[in-house]
Amino acid sequence: MDLRQLAYAVQIYHDKNFSRAAEKLHIAQPSLSQQLAKLEKELGVTLFHRTTNAVEPTHAGELFVQKAQRILDLARQLENEMNDISNLRKGKLVVGTLPITGSHILPIVLPEFARRHPGIEISLVEDTSANLEQLTSSGAVDLSLLSLPIEEPTLDYRPYATEEIRLAVPATHALAGAEEPVPVASLAEEAFVVLKKGQGFRQIAQDICAEAGFSPRIVFESSNIETVMSLVAAGMGVAFVPSMVAASKKGRYVPVFKSLVDPSPSRTLVIAERRGRYFTKAAEAFIETLMEVTPGATGVRP
């Protein structure tokens, strides 16, 4: 049993599919199956039940993966500490990111980070807020770029930016031509297009409505903010969107964006990390770059 086999088992556990796991591990699927079979034979237990549609962990598999994640995390932390000794000449940083952040902030941050630290490899994990919190807590990622609130109690976080939340409406909507900001309470009867559950911004949208005294009437859900805005532009409802997203949309087939009042909502973007985990110089360098080049950054430093 070696670290590579531990990593294989952990990836299979998360993907519950040999093809997807093999693709992420950059190996052939038959090789992955052979390595798992070899590991199970060595251990004398079955780690996963294989079915036609999925791969499910056994009781032994659940225990094995739980311990394997800890071992892999400790091994990576040891490697990171040794890399730090070499003064950032090399290393690897695993960054978790929400899709919205990944598409609007990282294209600004990553090129500058690569210029400053060409020996540091950045690996990105894009997922929902709920999954990223768990991955950060388990050590599968070094840090995650999330938005408040954070539910996972084992995580610490530091704010790095605050941005306005705006209302997207179809161009044909009565509010499209209004000059004044829109009171949130006036949207109680509107049809809403929202992100699916598990996305941090979905909860933010619900909290905005709750503060104004109503629950949103949701007509469509999507896992992609671009799809949400396309549905709004097509006249299917209204939506709350971060200002960074609104600012990036141009052209004919986009919604009209309006400011909100009573309340004037905003969201706080944070860098989350597992409490007590060794924080590498590579992570500090990444955050320093993030703070310097992100529009609206608060100026907080590691």
PyMOL commands that set and color helices and strands:
alter all, ss='L'
color gray80, all
select helices_A, chain A and resi 3-15+18-25+29-43+59-85+99-104+106-116+129-138+174-177+184-187+200-211+225-233+243-248+281-293
alter helices_A, ss='H'
color red, helices_A
select strands_A, chain A and resi 48-50+55-57+91-97+120-126+143-147+155-169+182-183+191-195+217-222+239-242+256-258+260-261+266-274
alter strands_A, ss='S'
color yellow, strands_A
deselect
rebuild
show_as cartoon
